[in-house]
C-alpha cells in the first residue's frame, strides 16, 4: 500500500495531463467551496430567520389562544360574582353557581367558592366545590366540600387573594402533596356590602387541556410550546412529553448545559430572543417571549410574569437543510471527479502531439534522423501552439535530416581522402625507409674506398718509412681509383635524387 502511495506522486509528476487536470480541479474546487460556503451560510441564516418567524407567529398564536381561554374564564368568573353577590347569605346557591360555571365553560374543570371562617353562623368553614371527574362513561360533575389534602384556608389560591384583595392566577397545588392533575386557578376575592373581603372564587383550568390547545399551534412535528411562570415552573406543557414533568430550572440543572440554564434565566426574566442548547444528547433551539395579556375593560392589570416559548429540535429546523447540504456536497464531489476525468481525457487528447514529439525526439536522439514525423490529425491543429510546435519540429527534422545527409556525404568524401592520404603516407614511409636503406648501403659502399684512401694517404705521409717511386705511383693510382669509386657512388645518388624529384613534382600538382 505504501509503495502504491509513493508511486502516485511519481505518476502525477510524470504525467502532464494529470497535473493540468488537478490544477483545473483544484481551482474549480476552491471556487466551488467558496461559493458553497457563502451560499450555505446565507441559506442557513435564511432558514434560521424563517424558523424564528414561524416560531414568533406560533408563539403569538398560542399566547393569543391561551389568553382567550383565560379571558373567557375571567369573564365567566366575573359573571358568577355579580350573580352571587345579592345571594351571599344563601349557601345552598353556591353549588348552583359553581355547577353553572363548570357546565358553561369547556376549559373549566372545577369551581370553588370558599368563605372566610365563621361567615355562616354555626359553621366554621364553608366551601362549595364542583369539579369534573373522569369515569368509565365519561366526565361527570361531582360536588365536594374539600379540595386537596389540607384545609382550604391554608391553600395558596385562597390565602393569596384574601391578603392582596386582588384577583390573579395561581398554582392551587403549590405546597400540597396530591395526585390531582395539574391545574391553574383564577382566584377572585369577593366582598360584602361593607367592602370587607368575605371569600374567594377559585376557577380551575386543566393544564392538560391548555397543553392540547398549545400543542396544536406548534410549527413543526417535533416542536412543542411551553409556558413558564416567574419561578421557572411549567404552566403549560405538552402531555406527551416526559421532559416537562419537572420544573425548567431543575430540568436544566440536571440534564441541560450552560446554554439551557441561561435560556431559562432569560425566560424567567421576561426577555425576548432565542438560544440553542443541548439536552439528553440532542441539540435544540428555543424561541421565547414574555406572555402579554390583552388589555380588556374591567380586566385586572395583574402582571403574570409568564414567558411563552417554543422548543425546536435542531433537525426540525435544519434537517432538510442538512440533507440538502449533503446532497450538494456529494454532487459537487461527483462533479469535481467528473471534471477531473473529462479534463484528463481532453487534455490528454490535446497533448498527444507532445507525446508524439517526445517519442520522435527520443528516436532522433537514438540516431533515426530520416524517419518522417506524422502530421497532426486534430481539427485546426495547425492554428494552436502545439500544432505550430509540431510543424516547426517537422521542419527542424527535415532540415536536420538534410544536414545529416550532407554531413554523411562529407564524411564519405573525407573518409575517401583519408584513405588516399593514408596510402600516400604509407608510400612515403616506404620510400623513406628505402632512402634510409639506400643511404645506408651507399655509405657502407663508400666506407671501404675511403678506408683504403686513408690507409694509402697515411703510408704516403709516413716520413719514417718513405715508399719507393713505384710504391708511390701505385698508392696514387689506388687513391685515384678509390676516389673515382666514391665519385661514381655520389653521382648515382645525385641522379637518383633528381629522378625522384621529377616524379614527385607532377604528383603534387
C-alpha positions as CSV (number, residue, x, y, z in Angstrom):
1,X,0.0,0.0,0.0
2,X,2.9,2.3,0.9
3,X,4.6,1.6,-2.4
4,X,1.4,2.4,-4.3
5,X,1.1,5.7,-2.4
6,X,4.7,6.5,-3.3
7,X,4.1,5.7,-7.0
8,X,1.1,8.0,-7.2
9,X,3.1,11.3,-6.8
10,X,5.7,10.0,-9.3
11,X,2.8,9.3,-11.7
12,X,1.4,12.8,-11.1
13,X,4.8,14.4,-11.6
14,X,5.5,12.4,-14.7
15,X,2.1,12.9,-16.4
16,X,1.5,16.5,-17.6
17,X,-2.2,15.9,-18.4
18,X,-2.8,14.7,-14.8
19,X,-1.1,17.8,-13.3
20,X,-3.0,20.2,-15.6
21,X,-6.3,18.3,-14.7
22,X,-5.5,18.6,-11.0
23,X,-4.8,22.3,-11.3
24,X,-8.2,22.8,-13.1
25,X,-10.0,20.7,-10.5
26,X,-8.3,22.4,-7.5
27,X,-9.1,25.8,-9.0
28,X,-12.7,24.8,-9.5
29,X,-12.8,23.2,-6.0
30,X,-11.6,26.5,-4.4
31,X,-14.2,28.5,-6.4
32,X,-16.9,25.9,-5.7
33,X,-16.1,25.7,-2.0
34,X,-16.1,29.5,-1.7
35,X,-19.5,29.7,-3.5
36,X,-21.0,26.9,-1.5
37,X,-19.7,28.3,1.8
38,X,-21.3,31.7,1.1
39,X,-24.5,30.0,-0.2
40,X,-24.8,27.6,2.7
41,X,-24.1,30.4,5.2
42,X,-26.8,32.7,3.9
43,X,-29.1,29.7,3.3
44,X,-28.7,28.6,6.9
45,X,-29.2,32.2,8.1
46,X,-32.4,32.4,6.0
47,X,-33.6,29.0,7.4
48,X,-33.0,30.2,10.9
49,X,-34.8,33.5,10.3
50,X,-37.7,31.7,8.7
51,X,-37.8,29.3,11.8
52,X,-37.7,32.4,14.1
53,X,-40.5,34.0,12.2
54,X,-42.6,30.8,12.3
55,X,-41.8,30.5,16.0
56,X,-42.8,34.1,16.6
57,X,-46.1,33.5,14.8
58,X,-46.7,30.2,16.5
59,X,-46.0,31.8,19.9
60,X,-48.3,34.7,19.1
61,X,-51.0,32.3,18.1
62,X,-50.5,30.1,21.2
63,X,-50.4,33.0,23.6
64,X,-53.5,34.5,22.0
65,X,-55.4,31.2,22.3
66,X,-54.3,30.8,25.9
67,X,-55.2,34.4,26.7
68,X,-58.6,34.0,25.1
69,X,-59.2,30.9,27.3
70,X,-58.0,32.7,30.4
71,X,-60.0,35.8,29.5
72,X,-63.2,33.7,29.0
73,X,-62.6,32.1,32.4
74,X,-62.0,35.5,34.0
75,X,-65.2,36.9,32.4
76,X,-67.2,33.9,33.4
77,X,-65.9,34.2,36.9
78,X,-66.8,37.8,37.0
79,X,-70.4,37.0,35.8
80,X,-70.8,34.5,38.6
81,X,-69.5,37.0,41.1
82,X,-72.2,39.6,40.0
83,X,-74.9,36.9,40.1
84,X,-74.0,35.6,43.5
85,X,-73.3,39.0,45.2
86,X,-77.0,39.5,46.1
87,X,-77.2,36.0,47.5
88,X,-74.1,35.7,49.6
89,X,-76.2,34.6,52.6
90,X,-77.6,31.6,50.7
91,X,-75.1,28.9,51.0
92,X,-77.2,26.4,49.1
93,X,-77.0,28.5,45.9
94,X,-73.1,28.4,45.9
95,X,-73.1,24.9,44.5
96,X,-75.5,26.0,41.8
97,X,-73.2,28.9,40.7
98,X,-70.2,26.5,40.7
99,X,-72.1,23.9,38.6
100,X,-73.3,26.5,36.1
101,X,-69.7,27.8,35.5
102,X,-68.3,24.3,35.1
103,X,-71.0,23.3,32.7
104,X,-70.9,26.6,30.7
105,X,-67.1,26.7,30.0
106,X,-65.4,23.8,28.4
107,X,-62.0,24.8,29.8
108,X,-63.1,24.9,33.4
109,X,-62.6,21.6,35.3
110,X,-63.6,22.9,38.7
111,X,-65.0,25.8,40.6
112,X,-64.8,26.5,44.3
113,X,-66.5,29.3,46.4
114,X,-64.9,29.5,49.8
115,X,-65.9,31.8,52.6
116,X,-63.8,33.1,55.4
117,X,-64.1,31.1,58.7
118,X,-67.3,31.8,60.6
119,X,-69.1,33.7,57.8
120,X,-72.1,31.4,58.1
121,X,-73.5,31.1,61.6
122,X,-73.0,27.7,63.1
123,X,-70.3,26.7,60.5
124,X,-66.7,27.4,61.0
125,X,-65.6,26.7,57.4
126,X,-67.7,26.6,54.2
127,X,-66.6,25.8,50.7
128,X,-68.7,24.8,47.8
129,X,-66.6,22.8,45.3
130,X,-67.9,21.3,42.0
131,X,-65.4,19.6,39.6
132,X,-65.3,17.2,36.7
133,X,-64.4,13.6,37.5
134,X,-63.3,11.1,34.9
135,X,-65.4,7.8,34.8
136,X,-65.7,4.9,32.5
137,X,-68.7,6.5,30.9
138,X,-67.0,9.9,30.6
139,X,-66.6,13.0,32.7
140,X,-69.2,13.6,35.4
141,X,-69.8,16.6,37.7
142,X,-69.1,15.9,41.3
143,X,-69.8,18.1,44.4
144,X,-67.5,18.3,47.3
145,X,-66.7,20.5,50.4
146,X,-63.0,20.0,50.3
147,X,-60.1,20.4,47.8
148,X,-56.7,18.8,48.3
149,X,-55.4,17.3,51.5
150,X,-55.1,20.5,53.6
151,X,-57.7,23.0,54.7
152,X,-58.6,25.5,52.1
153,X,-57.7,28.3,54.5
154,X,-54.1,27.2,54.1
155,X,-54.1,26.8,50.3
156,X,-52.5,29.4,48.1
157,X,-55.4,30.0,45.8
158,X,-57.4,31.2,48.9
159,X,-54.7,32.9,51.0
160,X,-53.1,35.0,48.4
161,X,-56.2,36.9,47.1
162,X,-57.5,37.2,50.7
163,X,-54.3,39.0,51.6
164,X,-53.9,41.1,48.4
165,X,-57.6,41.7,47.8
166,X,-56.9,41.4,44.1
167,X,-57.6,38.7,41.5
168,X,-54.9,36.6,40.0
169,X,-53.8,33.3,38.5
170,X,-52.1,30.9,40.9
171,X,-51.0,27.3,41.1
172,X,-53.5,25.8,43.5
173,X,-51.5,22.7,44.2
174,X,-48.5,24.7,45.5
175,X,-47.4,23.2,48.8
176,X,-49.7,20.2,48.6
177,X,-48.8,16.5,48.1
178,X,-51.6,15.2,46.0
179,X,-52.2,13.2,42.8
180,X,-54.6,15.8,41.4
181,X,-54.0,16.6,37.7
182,X,-52.0,19.9,37.3
183,X,-54.2,22.9,37.4
184,X,-54.1,26.7,37.1
185,X,-56.7,28.6,39.1
186,X,-58.1,32.1,38.7
187,X,-58.8,33.4,42.2
188,X,-61.2,36.2,42.6
189,X,-61.9,37.7,46.0
190,X,-65.4,38.9,46.7
191,X,-66.7,41.4,49.2
192,X,-69.8,42.1,51.3
193,X,-71.8,45.2,51.3
194,X,-69.4,46.8,53.7
195,X,-66.4,46.2,51.4
196,X,-64.9,43.5,53.6
197,X,-63.3,40.5,51.9
198,X,-65.5,37.6,52.8
199,X,-64.3,34.9,50.4
200,X,-62.7,33.7,47.2
201,X,-64.0,32.2,44.0
202,X,-61.5,29.8,42.6
203,X,-61.9,28.6,39.0
204,X,-59.7,25.7,37.9
205,X,-58.4,25.2,34.3
206,X,-56.8,21.9,33.4
207,X,-53.2,22.4,32.2
208,X,-53.7,19.2,30.1
209,X,-56.5,20.9,28.1
210,X,-54.3,24.0,27.7
211,X,-51.4,21.8,26.6
212,X,-53.6,20.3,23.9
213,X,-54.6,23.7,22.7
214,X,-51.0,24.9,22.7
215,X,-49.7,21.7,21.1
216,X,-52.0,22.4,18.1
217,X,-50.1,25.7,17.5
218,X,-46.7,24.1,17.2
219,X,-45.0,25.0,13.8
220,X,-43.3,21.6,13.2
221,X,-44.0,18.0,14.1
222,X,-41.4,17.6,16.8
223,X,-41.6,21.1,18.3
224,X,-43.6,22.0,21.4
225,X,-44.8,25.1,23.1
226,X,-44.5,25.8,26.8
227,X,-45.5,28.4,29.3
228,X,-43.3,29.2,32.3
229,X,-44.1,31.2,35.4
230,X,-41.6,33.6,37.0
231,X,-40.1,30.8,39.1
232,X,-39.4,28.6,36.1
233,X,-42.2,26.1,36.7
234,X,-44.2,24.9,33.7
235,X,-47.7,26.3,33.5
236,X,-48.4,24.7,30.1
237,X,-46.6,21.7,28.7
238,X,-47.3,19.0,26.1
239,X,-49.0,16.0,27.6
240,X,-46.9,13.6,25.5
241,X,-43.6,15.0,26.7
242,X,-42.0,13.5,29.8
243,X,-39.4,16.2,29.6
244,X,-41.6,18.7,31.4
245,X,-42.6,16.6,34.4
246,X,-40.3,18.8,36.5
247,X,-39.6,22.5,36.6
248,X,-37.5,24.0,33.9
249,X,-34.9,25.1,36.4
250,X,-34.5,21.6,37.9
251,X,-34.5,20.1,34.4
252,X,-31.7,22.3,33.0
253,X,-29.7,21.9,36.2
254,X,-29.8,18.1,36.0
255,X,-29.7,17.4,32.3
256,X,-29.0,20.6,30.3
257,X,-25.9,22.6,29.5
258,X,-25.0,26.1,30.3
259,X,-26.9,27.5,27.3
260,X,-30.1,25.8,28.6
261,X,-29.8,27.3,32.0
262,X,-29.2,30.7,30.5
263,X,-32.2,30.3,28.3
264,X,-34.4,29.5,31.3
265,X,-33.0,32.5,33.2
266,X,-33.7,34.7,30.2
267,X,-37.3,33.5,30.0
268,X,-38.0,33.9,33.7
269,X,-36.5,37.4,33.4
270,X,-39.1,38.4,30.7
271,X,-36.6,38.7,27.8
272,X,-37.3,38.1,24.1
273,X,-35.0,36.1,21.9
274,X,-33.8,32.6,21.0
275,X,-31.0,30.3,22.1
276,X,-29.5,26.9,21.2
277,X,-28.8,24.3,23.9
278,X,-28.1,20.6,24.3
279,X,-30.1,18.2,26.4
280,X,-30.4,14.4,26.5
281,X,-27.7,14.3,23.9
282,X,-29.8,16.3,21.3
283,X,-29.5,19.8,20.1
284,X,-32.5,22.2,20.4
285,X,-33.4,25.7,19.7
286,X,-35.8,27.7,22.0
287,X,-37.6,30.8,20.9
288,X,-39.2,32.8,23.8
289,X,-41.1,36.0,24.6
290,X,-43.0,37.4,27.6
291,X,-46.6,36.5,27.9
292,X,-48.6,39.6,27.2
293,X,-52.2,39.8,28.3
294,X,-54.7,41.6,26.1
295,X,-55.9,44.8,27.5
296,X,-59.7,44.4,28.1
297,X,-62.0,46.7,30.0
298,X,-62.7,45.6,33.6
299,X,-59.8,43.1,33.4
300,X,-57.3,43.0,36.2
301,X,-53.9,44.7,35.4
302,X,-52.0,41.8,37.1
303,X,-48.6,41.1,35.6
304,X,-48.3,37.4,35.4
305,X,-44.5,37.2,34.8
306,X,-45.1,34.3,32.5
307,X,-43.0,33.5,29.5
308,X,-44.0,31.6,26.4
309,X,-41.5,29.5,24.4
310,X,-41.3,27.1,21.5
311,X,-38.6,24.4,21.5
312,X,-37.4,23.1,18.2
313,X,-35.2,20.0,17.8
314,X,-32.4,21.2,15.5
315,X,-33.3,18.6,13.0
316,X,-36.8,20.2,12.6
317,X,-35.1,23.5,11.6
318,X,-32.0,22.3,9.7
319,X,-32.9,18.7,8.9
320,X,-33.9,19.4,5.3
321,X,-31.2,22.0,5.0
322,X,-28.5,19.5,6.2
323,X,-29.8,16.8,3.9
324,X,-29.7,19.3,1.0
325,X,-26.2,20.3,2.0
326,X,-25.1,16.7,2.0
327,X,-26.6,16.2,-1.5
328,X,-25.0,19.4,-2.7
329,X,-21.6,18.3,-1.3
330,X,-22.0,14.8,-2.8
331,X,-23.0,16.3,-6.2
332,X,-20.1,18.8,-6.0
333,X,-17.6,16.0,-5.3
334,X,-19.0,13.9,-8.1
335,X,-18.9,16.9,-10.4
336,X,-15.3,17.5,-9.5
337,X,-14.4,13.9,-10.1
338,X,-16.2,14.0,-13.5
339,X,-14.5,17.3,-14.3
340,X,-11.1,15.7,-13.5
341,X,-11.9,12.7,-15.8
342,X,-13.1,15.0,-18.6
343,X,-10.2,17.3,-18.2
344,X,-7.8,14.4,-18.1
345,X,-9.3,13.0,-21.3
346,X,-9.5,16.3,-23.2
347,X,-6.0,17.5,-22.1
348,X,-4.5,14.1,-22.8
349,X,-6.0,14.2,-26.3
350,X,-4.8,17.7,-26.8
351,X,-1.3,16.8,-25.5
352,X,-1.0,13.7,-27.6
353,X,1.1,15.6,-30.2
354,X,3.5,16.5,-27.5
355,X,3.8,12.8,-26.6
356,X,4.5,12.1,-30.3
357,X,7.1,14.9,-30.3
358,X,8.7,13.4,-27.3
359,X,8.9,9.9,-28.9
360,X,10.3,11.3,-32.1
361,X,12.8,13.4,-30.2
362,X,13.9,10.2,-28.5
363,X,14.2,8.4,-31.8
364,X,16.3,11.3,-33.2
365,X,18.5,11.1,-30.1
366,X,19.0,7.4,-30.9
367,X,20.1,8.3,-34.5
368,X,17.0,7.8,-36.5
369,X,17.3,11.1,-38.4
370,X,15.5,10.1,-41.6
371,X,12.1,9.0,-40.1
372,X,9.2,11.2,-41.0
373,X,7.1,12.8,-38.3
374,X,3.4,12.0,-38.9
375,X,1.0,15.0,-39.4
376,X,-1.3,16.1,-36.6
377,X,-4.8,14.8,-37.2
378,X,-6.6,17.1,-34.7
379,X,-9.1,19.6,-36.2
380,X,-7.5,23.0,-36.5
381,X,-4.2,21.6,-35.2
382,X,-2.1,24.0,-37.3
383,X,-3.6,27.0,-35.6
384,X,-2.8,26.3,-32.0
385,X,0.6,26.4,-30.2
386,X,1.0,22.6,-30.2
387,X,0.3,22.3,-33.9
388,X,2.7,25.1,-34.7
389,X,5.3,23.4,-32.5
390,X,4.8,20.2,-34.3
391,X,5.1,21.9,-37.7
392,X,8.3,23.6,-36.6
393,X,9.6,20.3,-35.2
394,X,8.8,18.6,-38.6
395,X,10.7,21.4,-40.4
396,X,13.6,21.1,-38.0
397,X,13.6,17.4,-38.5
398,X,13.7,17.8,-42.3
399,X,16.5,20.4,-42.1
400,X,18.3,18.2,-39.7
401,X,17.9,15.2,-42.0
402,X,19.2,17.2,-44.9
403,X,22.2,18.5,-42.9
404,X,22.9,14.9,-41.7
405,X,22.8,13.7,-45.3
406,X,25.3,16.4,-46.4
407,X,27.4,15.6,-43.4
408,X,27.4,11.9,-44.3
409,X,28.4,12.8,-47.9
410,X,31.2,15.0,-46.5
411,X,32.1,12.2,-44.1
412,X,32.3,9.7,-47.1
413,X,34.5,12.2,-49.0
414,X,36.7,12.8,-46.1
415,X,36.9,9.1,-45.5
416,X,37.9,8.5,-49.1
417,X,40.5,11.3,-49.0
418,X,41.7,9.9,-45.7
419,X,42.3,6.6,-47.3
420,X,44.3,8.3,-50.1
421,X,46.3,10.2,-47.6
422,X,46.9,7.0,-45.7
423,X,48.1,5.3,-48.8
424,X,50.3,8.3,-49.7
425,X,51.6,8.3,-46.2
426,X,52.4,4.6,-46.4
427,X,54.1,5.1,-49.7
428,X,56.1,8.0,-48.2
429,X,57.0,5.9,-45.3
430,X,58.1,3.1,-47.6
431,X,60.1,5.5,-49.7
432,X,61.7,6.9,-46.6
433,X,62.7,3.5,-45.5
434,X,64.1,2.8,-48.9
435,X,66.0,6.0,-48.9
436,X,67.4,5.2,-45.5
437,X,68.3,1.7,-46.6
438,X,69.8,3.1,-49.9
439,X,71.9,5.7,-48.0
440,X,72.9,3.2,-45.5
441,X,74.0,0.9,-48.4
442,X,75.8,3.7,-50.2
443,X,77.5,4.8,-47.1
444,X,78.6,1.3,-46.4
445,X,79.9,1.1,-50.0
446,X,81.8,4.4,-49.6
447,X,83.4,3.4,-46.3
448,X,85.7,0.8,-47.9
449,X,87.2,3.1,-50.6
450,X,87.5,5.8,-48.0
451,X,89.4,3.5,-45.7
452,X,91.7,2.4,-48.5
453,X,92.3,6.1,-49.4
454,X,93.0,6.9,-45.8
455,X,95.3,4.0,-45.4
456,X,97.2,4.9,-48.7
457,X,97.5,8.6,-47.7
458,X,98.8,7.6,-44.3
459,X,101.5,5.5,-45.9
460,X,102.5,8.3,-48.3
461,X,102.7,10.7,-45.4
462,X,104.7,8.3,-43.2
463,X,108.1,10.1,-43.1
464,X,109.8,7.4,-41.2
465,X,109.3,4.8,-43.9
466,X,109.2,6.6,-47.1
467,X,107.9,4.4,-50.0
468,X,109.7,4.0,-53.3
469,X,108.7,5.7,-56.5
470,X,106.9,2.6,-57.8
471,X,105.1,2.2,-54.5
472,X,104.1,5.9,-54.5
473,X,102.8,5.6,-58.0
474,X,100.8,2.5,-57.1
475,X,99.4,4.2,-54.0
476,X,98.5,7.3,-56.0
477,X,96.7,5.2,-58.6
478,X,95.0,3.3,-55.9
479,X,93.8,6.5,-54.2
480,X,92.6,7.8,-57.6
481,X,90.7,4.6,-58.2
482,X,89.1,4.6,-54.8
483,X,88.2,8.3,-55.3
484,X,86.6,7.5,-58.6
485,X,84.6,4.8,-56.9
486,X,83.3,7.2,-54.3
487,X,82.6,9.8,-57.1
488,X,80.6,7.3,-59.0
489,X,78.6,6.4,-55.9
490,X,77.9,10.1,-55.2
491,X,76.9,10.7,-58.9
492,X,74.5,7.7,-58.7
493,X,73.0,9.2,-55.5
494,X,72.5,12.6,-57.1
495,X,71.0,11.1,-60.2
496,X,68.5,9.1,-58.2
497,X,67.5,12.2,-56.2
498,X,66.9,14.2,-59.4
499,X,64.7,11.4,-60.8
500,X,62.7,11.2,-57.5
501,X,62.2,14.9,-57.5
502,X,60.9,14.8,-61.1
503,X,58.5,12.1,-60.2
504,X,57.1,14.0,-57.1
505,X,56.6,17.4,-58.7
506,X,53.8,16.3,-61.2
507,X,52.1,14.4,-58.4
508,X,52.0,17.4,-56.2
509,X,50.5,19.5,-58.9
